Amino acid sequence: MPLHAAWKGEYKFLIYPFNGGTIGKDGFNIMKIKEGFVLRQVADATIVVPSGKASLDFNGMITLNDTGAFLWKLLESPTTPEKMLAEMLKEYDVDEATAKRGIERFIAKLSGEGLLEE
């Protein structure tokens, strides 16, 4: 059973345990995924697993749908929520307000799990 399972806007984010940032008005928060997390395609699933030192702090696996994987890939390099929003609007047929809310929730979820460095 997932520890967390939620549909957030256009993405699905699941965290499976093995052992038990928002868009600000100034908009210049630079962030990226912490080192040690690897995105992999396994059959029909896109998963993220910790490796090396990251596996000491994060004992789980993350499953993402296509939109979650798209956002994750953007966060593999330093980026801002504004850049993520621009890329999402180019890639998906979604209005700006919906995309912005989805990105804010995705960032908040990753931040809450300690997966982002700013």
Wavefront OBJ file of the C-alpha trace (Angstrom):
o trace
v 0.000 0.000 0.000
v 1.266 3.491 -0.761
v 2.357 5.679 2.111
v 1.020 8.660 0.173
v -1.266 8.434 -2.835
v -2.854 11.498 -4.306
v -3.977 12.941 -7.591
v -2.635 16.463 -7.724
v -3.743 18.391 -10.770
v -2.335 16.630 -13.802
v 0.016 14.220 -12.063
v -0.085 11.186 -9.844
v 2.540 10.954 -7.115
v 2.891 7.765 -5.061
v 5.483 6.944 -2.430
v 5.892 3.310 -1.440
v 7.762 2.722 1.822
v 10.218 -0.122 2.219
v 10.574 0.430 5.984
v 7.645 1.671 7.308
v 8.388 25.494 -2.347
v 5.568 27.168 -3.827
v 5.544 29.696 -6.683
v 6.180 33.011 -4.956
v 5.221 36.466 -6.196
v 8.900 37.262 -6.751
v 9.171 33.965 -8.617
v 12.929 33.523 -8.497
v 13.266 30.391 -6.364
v 15.850 28.177 -8.036
v 15.532 24.518 -7.131
v 16.463 21.045 -8.290
v 16.092 17.432 -7.266
v 18.660 16.396 -4.665
v 21.517 14.206 -5.831
v 21.015 10.478 -5.501
v 17.545 10.016 -6.999
v 17.264 8.119 -10.266
v 14.275 8.231 -12.640
v 13.660 4.887 -14.383
v 11.076 3.425 -16.747
v 10.047 -0.084 -15.617
v 7.450 -1.709 -17.857
v 4.544 0.773 -17.923
v 5.627 2.612 -14.772
v 7.953 5.559 -14.263
v 9.661 5.233 -10.906
v 12.206 7.171 -8.889
v 14.499 5.299 -6.539
v 17.144 6.582 -4.161
v 20.734 5.532 -4.686
v 23.925 5.893 -2.700
v 23.672 8.194 0.319
v 20.102 9.185 -0.603
v 18.943 5.652 0.180
v 20.030 6.140 3.802
v 17.567 9.022 4.256
v 14.780 7.944 1.900
v 13.681 4.325 2.142
v 11.056 4.181 -0.544
v 10.135 4.371 -4.185
v 8.208 7.081 -6.014
v 5.868 6.290 -8.901
v 5.025 9.120 -11.307
v 2.642 9.358 -14.227
v 3.696 11.078 -17.461
v 3.111 14.616 -16.207
v 4.873 13.961 -12.915
v 7.822 12.488 -14.837
v 7.881 15.557 -17.102
v 8.059 17.882 -14.084
v 10.669 15.662 -12.401
v 12.890 15.829 -15.495
v 12.675 19.626 -15.451
v 13.819 19.567 -11.817
v 16.851 17.393 -12.552
v 18.640 20.641 -13.503
v 18.394 23.917 -11.598
v 15.151 25.623 -12.613
v 12.470 27.972 -11.362
v 8.725 27.469 -11.067
v 8.296 30.073 -13.826
v 10.450 28.055 -16.230
v 8.556 24.908 -15.291
v 5.267 26.682 -15.978
v 6.453 27.885 -19.392
v 7.605 24.370 -20.346
v 4.390 22.774 -19.099
v 2.267 25.214 -21.122
v 4.303 24.354 -24.246
v 3.990 20.604 -23.666
v 0.390 20.205 -22.450
v -2.998 21.556 -23.429
v -3.716 23.123 -20.040
v -4.634 26.618 -18.911
v -2.066 28.627 -16.976
v -3.939 28.684 -13.663
v -4.397 24.890 -13.617
v -0.766 24.279 -14.584
v 0.476 26.711 -11.931
v -1.593 25.016 -9.202
v -0.317 21.581 -10.258
v 3.303 22.753 -10.227
v 2.870 24.389 -6.818
v 1.454 21.159 -5.379
v 4.147 19.021 -7.001
v 6.908 21.262 -5.621
v 5.271 21.298 -2.176
v 5.044 17.492 -2.167
v 8.685 17.046 -3.200
v 9.806 19.670 -0.710
v 7.795 18.052 2.068
v 9.512 14.738 1.350
v 12.938 16.443 1.430
v 13.673 15.760 -2.242
v 14.464 19.331 -3.348
v 17.466 21.542 -2.811
v 17.058 25.272 -3.240
l 1 2 3 4 5 6 7 8 9 10 11 12 13 14 15 16 17 18 19 20
l 21 22 23 24 25 26 27 28 29 30 31 32 33 34 35 36 37 38 39 40 41 42 43 44 45 46 47 48 49 50 51 52 53 54 55 56 57 58 59 60 61 62 63 64 65 66 67 68 69 70 71 72 73 74 75 76 77 78 79 80 81 82 83 84 85 86 87 88 89 90 91 92 93 94 95 96 97 98 99 100 101 102 103 104 105 106 107 108 109 110 111 112 113 114 115 116 117 118
